[in-house]
Amino acid sequence: MTLRARAATLLSVEEELARRVVQGEVRAAARACRAVDDRLTGYRELLKALHPHTGKAWVLGVTGNPGAGKSTLTDRLVQRFRAGGERVAVVAIDPTSPFSGGAILGDRIRMQRHFEDPGVFIRSLATRGALGGLTRSARDVVSVLDAWGAAVVIVETVGVGQDELEITRAAHTTLVVVAPGLGDEIQAIKAGILECADVFAVNKADRDGAEAAVADLELMIALGGEAFTSAAKRGRGHTAATVRPVVVGGAGEEWTPPITRTVSTRGEGVGDLVAHLCAHRDWLFETEAGKRRLSERALQSLVQSFRDTVSEEAVRRLGDRLERTAERVRDHELDPYTASEELLELFARALRDDASG
């Protein structure tokens, strides 16, 4: 079989899988998620075939510090959305063991009640060393589940640290979960959580210190809005990729992150939380400020996809040259900066040769 014939066969296989995903087949969606997460041969063709069927799902990011109760709260959110008749998908990110390379997949254990519900799809992804609270394939897996027909895709991150806020670039709406007594107030200020939250949930609100946590968040929101406005006037505002607090638009277009008290183990406050989340979804799609946010998200998604494509293609084309150059850097025969420039020139030359040929 010729190379062109093999490529045509491969493409038809991926198109068939995409067709089954769009028809709502759970097994096809699971197979597609695995192909995308493992970067199996043909995964890009699969994503290309699925893309025309995406753009309908609302992507809800759930993040917060370890121990805040994100998984239990996510389980309650799934329950609420399903009660409204919406098909729901969950992408649960679990940390990878640095020793075995595996993941505990504890989030799936906490959501066992939904396993037999055909309207719920739960996919766990291991971080595999990726930073930022997500995995390199999380966006693509969301696209698969969007094409599968999920009205809501919930992406639950690993417990975030100070700069692990990639979810803000992947989700339409970001829910930040904090809990009293875990030092979240100080951590939130250090991490700049105000900049990523569209909605706050003070979970485990039946514990001592819940009201203090709410008061601290209210103060942060007030000060954050003033600081952002002042910085913007001085020309020192945050970049479009990170700014999340009060969005200033025309009349009626400002969004201030609301705070909801919840006790996820008992389902308390979840109804109010869903109402706030849906209010942000409406703001996002119905106001000019919200539409600008969507445009920024589309740009960030393209930049990330372009970066991944260039990186994978460069590694493929450079092949053994990468290892040999790394050995020269290791032996101090070459500095890493000059090495990077040489590799870039080799890659560019290979692209020029393809274009001229």
Sequence and secondary structure as in RCSB ss.txt:
>XXXX:A:sequence
MTLRARAATLLSVEEELARRVVQGEVRAAARACRAVDDRLTGYRELLKALHPHTGKAWVLGVTGNPGAGKSTLTD
RLVQRFRAGGERVAVVAIDPTSPFSGGAILGDRIRMQRHFEDPGVFIRSLATRGALGGLTRSARDVVSVLDAWGA
AVVIVETVGVGQDELEITRAAHTTLVVVAPGLGDEIQAIKAGILECADVFAVNKADRDGAEAAVADLELMIALGG
EAFTSAAKRGRGHTAATVRPVVVGGAGEEWTPPITRTVSTRGEGVGDLVAHLCAHRDWLFETEAGKRRLSERALQ
SLVQSFRDTVSEEAVRRLGDRLERTAERVRDHELDPYTASEELLELFARALRDDASG
>XXXX:A:secstr
  HHHHHHHHHHHHHHHHHHHHTT HHHHHHHHHHHHTT TTHHHHHHHHGGG S SEEEEEEE TTS HHHHHH
HHHHHHHHTT  EEEEEEE B TTTS B  HHHHHTGGGTT TTEEEEEEE TT  SSS TTHHHHHHHHHHHT 
SEEEEE     SS  THHHH SEEEEEE TTTTHHHHHHHHTGGGT SEEEE STTSTTHHHHHHHHHHHHHHHH
HHHHHHHHTT    TTT  S B  STT  B   EEE BTTTTBTHHHHHHHHHHHHHHHHHSHHHHHHHHHHHHH
HHHHHHHHHHHHHHHHHHTHHHHHHHHHHHTTSS HHHHHHHHHHHHHHHHHHHHH 
